[in-house]
Amino acid sequence: MDNLPQDPAMLFSFINMKLRDQYASLDDLCDDMDIDKSLLIDKMAQCGWEYSPEHNKFW
């Protein structure tokens, strides 16, 4: 997670951009970028965002 933006708004934007443009799912993104999925979900939840598999984005 060290290579991801630390600012919550930038992280939100970055992850959603990657999901929209490059990855079909959060699993694909986390596997490819070597990100701990549970840590990412927890960090996003702390800011009030949750992942929607149906829409493939955080909101």
C-alpha positions as CSV (number, residue, x, y, z in Angstrom):
1,M,0.0,0.0,0.0
2,D,3.1,2.3,0.2
3,N,3.0,2.9,-3.5
4,L,-0.6,4.2,-3.4
5,P,-1.7,7.8,-2.8
6,Q,-1.9,8.5,0.9
7,D,-4.5,11.3,0.6
8,P,-8.0,9.6,0.9
9,A,-9.5,11.6,-2.0
10,M,-6.6,10.9,-4.2
11,L,-6.7,7.2,-3.3
12,F,-10.4,7.0,-4.1
13,S,-9.9,8.7,-7.4
14,F,-6.8,6.6,-8.3
15,I,-8.4,3.2,-7.4
16,N,-11.7,4.0,-9.2
17,M,-9.8,5.2,-12.3
18,K,-7.8,1.9,-12.4
19,L,-11.0,-0.1,-11.9
20,R,-12.7,1.8,-14.7
21,D,-9.8,1.7,-17.2
22,Q,-7.8,-1.4,-16.5
23,Y,-9.4,-4.0,-14.2
24,A,-12.6,-6.0,-14.4
25,S,-12.7,-6.5,-10.6
26,L,-11.1,-5.4,-7.3
27,D,-9.5,-8.9,-7.1
28,D,-7.8,-8.3,-10.5
29,L,-6.5,-4.9,-9.4
30,C,-5.2,-6.2,-6.1
31,D,-3.5,-9.3,-7.6
32,D,-1.8,-7.3,-10.4
33,M,-0.7,-4.4,-8.2
34,D,0.3,-6.6,-5.2
35,I,-2.2,-4.9,-2.8
36,D,-3.6,-6.5,0.2
37,K,-7.4,-6.4,-0.6
38,S,-8.6,-6.4,3.0
39,L,-6.3,-3.5,3.9
40,L,-7.5,-1.5,0.9
41,I,-11.1,-2.2,1.7
42,D,-10.5,-1.2,5.4
43,K,-8.7,2.0,4.4
44,M,-11.5,2.9,2.1
45,A,-14.2,2.1,4.6
46,Q,-12.5,4.4,7.2
47,C,-13.3,7.2,4.7
48,G,-16.9,6.0,4.2
49,W,-16.5,4.3,0.9
50,E,-17.4,0.7,0.1
51,Y,-16.7,-1.4,-3.0
52,S,-19.6,-2.4,-5.3
53,P,-18.7,-5.5,-7.3
54,E,-21.8,-4.9,-9.5
55,H,-20.5,-1.4,-10.5
56,N,-16.8,-2.3,-10.1
57,K,-16.1,0.9,-8.1
58,F,-15.9,2.4,-4.6
59,W,-18.7,4.8,-3.6
